[in-house]
Amino acid sequence: MNFDYNTTRNELILAEYGRNVQNMVKYIIELPDLEERNKYAQAVIDLMGFLNPHLRDVADFKHKLWDHLHIISGYQIDVDSPYPKPTPEAALVKPAHIGYPQQKIKYKHYGKTVEVLIERAKAVEEPERRAAMVQGIANFMKMAYVTWNKDSVADETIFKNLRELSGGQLELEENVNLAKVEFRPPVNRAATNTNRGRNNNNNNKGRQNNNNNNNNRPRSNNNNAKQRH
């Protein structure tokens, strides 16, 4: 008896479509009639879209499916595609490398955004608007500090860091009180939902027990009434 193992089969070109789709494409390649190849190719395209519904959210959904059809066929299938036929050379082209920004941040818990906001506030000449921006930046710095350090912070520390980051150009008066910020750990929603489910089950059990107790109570009142009559 001969066994058919995956190790002895041809390599799957696009594994997400499975071996059956690959065998169908191979069958279409060998069909002599163009019209028949087009008909079966459209059926395979529909099947490929059904097997990978997540591709529907991708731009040019149909275009990608037709490209995959050509790739599965090893670029050998001859059908009337509504899109340009891809080439093996295009598949070897690598996208341009996206450089990661190498920016030095003095206080990483504040992030680069705070430094950008400070630079913009320094460029504002109107006193009232500038003071409002500085107040907002200081409140944001306090929130960021508490978020990353998980501890309370004195307003004086925020004032000091603000002066350092702005080169002494932005300052708040010492009597200004920043917004009160407290660290709140993230809520575990899964655990909350589990506890809710347990509470509902306990309530249902309590109701069932009350109903059982009511049913098991002796009906003495009814029996006494019958005896009197």
C-alpha positions as CSV (number, residue, x, y, z in Angstrom):
1,M,0.0,0.0,0.0
2,N,1.4,3.4,-1.0
3,F,0.8,6.3,1.4
4,D,0.7,9.9,0.2
5,Y,2.6,12.1,2.7
6,N,3.0,15.8,2.6
7,T,6.7,15.3,2.4
8,T,6.4,13.5,-0.9
9,R,3.9,16.1,-2.4
10,N,4.8,19.2,-4.2
11,E,5.5,22.3,-2.1
12,L,2.5,24.5,-1.3
13,I,3.1,27.9,-3.0
14,L,0.5,29.8,-1.0
15,A,-0.4,27.6,2.0
16,E,-3.3,29.8,3.1
17,Y,-5.3,28.6,0.1
18,G,-4.6,24.9,0.6
19,R,-3.6,22.0,-1.6
20,N,-7.0,21.6,-3.3
21,V,-6.9,25.1,-4.8
22,Q,-3.3,24.5,-6.0
23,N,-4.5,21.3,-7.7
24,M,-7.4,23.1,-9.3
25,V,-5.0,25.7,-10.7
26,K,-2.8,23.0,-12.1
27,Y,-5.9,21.4,-13.8
28,I,-6.8,24.8,-15.3
29,I,-3.3,25.2,-16.8
30,E,-3.7,21.9,-18.7
31,L,-7.1,22.8,-20.3
32,P,-6.7,23.5,-24.0
33,D,-9.7,25.8,-24.4
34,L,-9.2,29.5,-23.4
35,E,-12.9,30.0,-22.7
36,E,-13.0,27.0,-20.4
37,R,-9.9,28.2,-18.6
38,N,-11.5,31.6,-18.0
39,K,-14.6,30.0,-16.6
40,Y,-12.8,27.7,-14.2
41,A,-10.4,30.5,-13.2
42,Q,-13.3,32.7,-12.2
43,A,-14.7,29.9,-10.0
44,V,-11.3,29.4,-8.3
45,I,-11.1,33.2,-7.7
46,D,-14.4,33.1,-5.9
47,L,-13.3,30.1,-3.9
48,M,-10.1,31.9,-2.9
49,G,-12.0,34.9,-1.7
50,F,-14.3,32.6,0.3
51,L,-11.3,30.9,2.0
52,N,-9.7,34.2,3.0
53,P,-12.5,36.6,3.9
54,H,-10.0,38.9,5.7
55,L,-8.6,40.0,2.3
56,R,-11.9,41.8,1.7
57,D,-10.6,44.6,3.9
58,V,-7.5,45.0,1.8
59,A,-7.5,47.6,-1.0
60,D,-7.8,46.1,-4.5
61,F,-9.2,42.8,-3.1
62,K,-9.9,41.3,-6.5
63,H,-6.6,42.4,-7.9
64,K,-4.7,40.6,-5.1
65,L,-6.7,37.4,-5.7
66,W,-5.8,37.4,-9.4
67,D,-2.1,38.0,-8.5
68,H,-2.2,35.1,-6.1
69,L,-3.8,32.9,-8.9
70,H,-0.8,33.7,-11.2
71,I,1.6,33.0,-8.3
72,I,0.1,29.6,-7.5
73,S,0.3,28.7,-11.1
74,G,4.0,29.5,-11.2
75,Y,3.1,32.4,-13.7
76,Q,2.1,29.7,-16.2
77,I,-1.7,30.1,-16.3
78,D,-3.0,31.6,-19.5
79,V,-6.4,33.3,-18.8
80,D,-8.0,36.7,-19.6
81,S,-7.3,38.5,-16.3
82,P,-8.9,41.9,-15.6
83,Y,-5.6,43.1,-14.2
84,P,-2.1,43.1,-15.5
85,K,-0.3,39.8,-15.2
86,P,2.4,39.9,-12.4
87,T,6.0,38.9,-13.2
88,P,8.4,36.8,-11.1
89,E,10.8,39.7,-11.1
90,A,8.3,41.9,-9.4
91,A,7.9,39.5,-6.6
92,L,11.7,39.7,-5.9
93,V,11.7,43.4,-5.5
94,K,12.0,44.4,-1.8
95,P,10.3,47.5,-0.5
96,A,12.4,50.5,0.5
97,H,13.6,50.4,4.1
98,I,11.7,52.6,6.4
99,G,14.2,54.4,8.7
100,Y,13.5,54.3,12.4
101,P,13.7,57.8,13.9
102,Q,16.8,58.1,16.0
103,Q,15.9,61.0,18.3
104,K,17.4,61.6,21.6
105,I,14.7,62.2,24.3
106,K,15.9,63.8,27.6
107,Y,13.0,62.5,29.7
108,K,11.6,59.4,28.1
109,H,8.6,59.2,30.4
110,Y,7.4,62.6,28.9
111,G,8.1,61.5,25.3
112,K,9.0,63.4,22.2
113,T,5.6,65.0,22.0
114,V,6.2,67.2,25.1
115,E,9.4,68.5,23.6
116,V,7.6,69.4,20.4
117,L,4.8,71.2,22.3
118,I,7.4,73.1,24.3
119,E,9.1,74.3,21.1
120,R,5.8,75.5,19.7
121,A,4.9,77.3,23.0
122,K,8.2,79.1,22.9
123,A,7.3,80.5,19.5
124,V,4.0,82.0,20.7
125,E,4.3,85.7,21.5
126,E,0.8,86.4,22.8
127,P,1.2,86.3,26.7
128,E,-2.3,84.9,27.5
129,R,-2.2,82.2,24.9
130,R,1.4,81.3,25.8
131,A,0.5,81.0,29.5
132,A,-2.5,78.7,28.6
133,M,-0.3,76.5,26.5
134,V,2.3,76.2,29.3
135,Q,-0.4,75.3,31.8
136,G,-1.7,72.6,29.5
137,I,1.8,71.2,28.8
138,A,2.5,71.0,32.5
139,N,-0.7,69.2,33.2
140,F,0.2,66.7,30.4
141,M,3.7,66.2,31.8
142,K,2.2,65.4,35.2
143,M,-0.2,62.9,33.7
144,A,2.7,61.2,31.7
145,Y,4.9,61.1,34.8
146,V,2.3,59.4,36.9
147,T,1.4,57.0,34.1
148,W,4.9,55.7,33.7
149,N,6.2,56.0,37.3
150,K,3.0,54.8,39.0
151,D,3.6,57.2,41.8
152,S,2.6,60.7,42.9
153,V,4.7,63.6,41.8
154,A,5.2,67.0,43.4
155,D,4.3,70.0,41.2
156,E,7.7,71.4,41.9
157,T,9.3,68.5,40.0
158,I,7.1,69.3,36.9
159,F,8.1,73.0,37.1
160,K,11.7,72.1,37.3
161,N,11.5,69.7,34.3
162,L,9.6,72.2,32.3
163,R,12.3,74.8,32.9
164,E,15.0,72.3,31.8
165,L,13.3,71.2,28.7
166,S,12.5,74.8,27.6
167,G,15.9,76.1,28.4
168,G,14.5,78.4,31.0
169,Q,12.1,80.1,28.6
170,L,8.9,78.6,29.9
171,E,8.0,78.8,33.6
172,L,4.9,78.6,35.8
173,E,4.5,80.4,39.1
174,E,5.1,78.3,42.2
175,N,1.6,79.0,43.5
176,V,-0.1,77.4,40.4
177,N,-1.7,74.1,41.2
178,L,-1.6,71.5,38.5
179,A,-4.5,69.1,37.8
180,K,-4.7,66.3,40.4
181,V,-3.6,63.0,38.7
182,E,-3.7,59.6,40.3
183,F,-2.4,56.3,38.9
184,R,-5.1,53.9,38.1
185,P,-4.1,50.4,37.0
186,P,-5.7,49.1,33.8
187,V,-9.0,47.2,34.4
188,N,-8.9,43.6,33.5
189,R,-12.1,43.4,31.5
190,A,-11.9,39.6,31.2
191,A,-11.9,39.1,34.9
192,T,-14.7,41.6,35.4
193,N,-16.9,39.8,32.9
194,T,-16.1,36.5,34.6
195,N,-17.0,37.9,38.0
196,R,-20.3,39.2,36.6
197,G,-21.0,35.8,35.2
198,R,-20.4,34.2,38.5
199,N,-22.6,36.8,40.3
200,N,-25.4,36.1,37.9
201,N,-25.0,32.3,38.4
202,N,-25.1,32.8,42.2
203,N,-28.2,35.0,41.9
204,N,-29.9,32.3,39.7
205,K,-29.0,29.6,42.2
206,G,-30.4,31.7,45.1
207,R,-33.7,32.2,43.2
208,Q,-33.9,28.5,42.5
209,N,-33.3,27.6,46.2
210,N,-36.0,30.1,47.2
211,N,-38.4,28.5,44.7
212,N,-37.6,25.0,46.0
213,N,-38.1,26.1,49.6
214,N,-41.5,27.6,48.8
215,N,-42.5,24.4,47.0
216,N,-41.4,22.3,50.0
217,R,-43.3,24.2,52.6
218,P,-46.3,22.2,54.1
219,R,-49.7,23.4,52.9
220,S,-51.1,23.4,56.4
221,N,-53.4,26.3,55.8
222,N,-55.2,24.6,53.0
223,N,-55.6,21.3,55.0
224,N,-56.9,23.2,58.1
225,A,-59.4,25.0,55.9
226,K,-60.7,21.7,54.5
227,Q,-61.1,20.2,58.0
228,R,-63.1,23.1,59.2
229,H,-65.5,22.7,56.3
